Amino acid sequence: ELGAGCGAITRYLGELGMSLDAVEGNRRRAEICRLRCNELENVSIVHANFNKLRLPEATYDAVFLNGALEYAGMFLPGSTDDRSALLEVLSRALSSLKEQGLLCIAIENRLGLKYFLGAREDHFGREYVGLYGYPEEIGIRTYDRNEWESILASLGPEYSSRFIYPFPDYKMARAILSEDFIDRYEHAYSNLYRVLSRDNSVPVQSAMNEFLLWEGFQKAGQLPQFANSFFILLAKDGDRLNAACPYDFMHFSGRGRKPGYRIRTSKSAGREVVRKQSLIPGQKAETTGQLTHDLTDAEYISGPLLVTRWTHALVNADRGIFEECLREYYRYLKKYWSENPGTEDAFDLLPFNIVVDENNSYRRIDTEWHVHLPLSPEFILFRALLWFPFSNDCLLYTSDAA
């Protein structure tokens, strides 16, 4: 691991049982990393200047560059420019891999959507620095998708690459989409509802609805170009890339949940099944007298979410259409109650858990919660109207929408 920092990822990789060399050039961060991994005998912390470090040839199964390559120009101050320094670091890392080795990169996108929404550039703390093209060569620089294509091509035809997209960014991903999934499923953007961009220092405030922007980018074939971050995998063997990330998508529960209820939801490539698993190894779904946490596998249903239709009605400030959306939804709830004698699984029958198919029929998804209490269509309608504003406050409080 090159650029281990204070060891957050180092610790995780060590706990997975990897025999790991973690390299960090800053002495204070290296010492923090060492303390963090102190009892892990399989982890070695190396405090070294990258320019004076000789990586062993053809030795490692994997090399990780997590939030490090943007500083390549600082690692190699004698380079002619930041891109040359980046290529030199990549070349050294690739040379240290075994024939079947894997290079793993995590880095921000210079053209990430959050920067257009007003978030500050992650490394400079100022708006628009990356969007303007980093006018100064000072050793810190990220790259957009097209720039990365050119950089990877410079490494030679023997290497295959794979782009994977974490949202809102790689630092604390809530959703991860593969490029193949985005290409094959026209409604892949539906996975990004309520996954909002962030500036880790100040709130991102914009009058634009981020979810509808992702929808527009998907329809234009440009969603990958504006992802806030990239995961990039490189290997000589394409099968190695497939094995490293065999998923179409993954979702992770937020920190608002109790640990016993935190899960990973995923769809494997080539399978139309959605699987839910506890994020805590060995943790079973919790059950109480009034609640059952159901992690049963389910069919994957592709299509636009009902909440997409609601949001468009709100954007268009058309009260009549929005009211009709609510009436139609309420009719659906009452029909569901009349056709299902037990409604314990209806607690989360909300517009972001309903897909509208090509016949304009509602297809419910995500039956994770079973609540053993009296429920009614009116209660679920209330829940829908309670939750909907959370992702649309910027629209609800404009004069036109009011």
Protein Blocks (a to p, Z undefined) as FASTA:
>chain_A
ZZklnolmmmmmmmnopacddddfblklmmmmmmmmmmmmkbccddddfklpccdehkbf
bdcdehklmmmmmmmmmbmblklmmmmmmmmmmmmpcfkbccddddddfklfklmnopac
fklopghklmnopaaaghiacddfklmmmmmmmnojkbccddddddfbfklcfbdcdfkl
mmmmmklmmmmgoiacddfkbccddfbdfklmmmmmmmnopmmmmofbdcddddfblklm
mmmmmcfbdcdddfkbcfklgccddddehiacdcdddfbghiacdddfkbccdfbdcddd
edddfklmmmmmmmnopaklmmmmmmmmmmmmmmmmmmmmblklmmmmcfklcccdfkop
acdehilbccdbdddfklmmmmmmmmmmmmmmmmmmpmklZZ
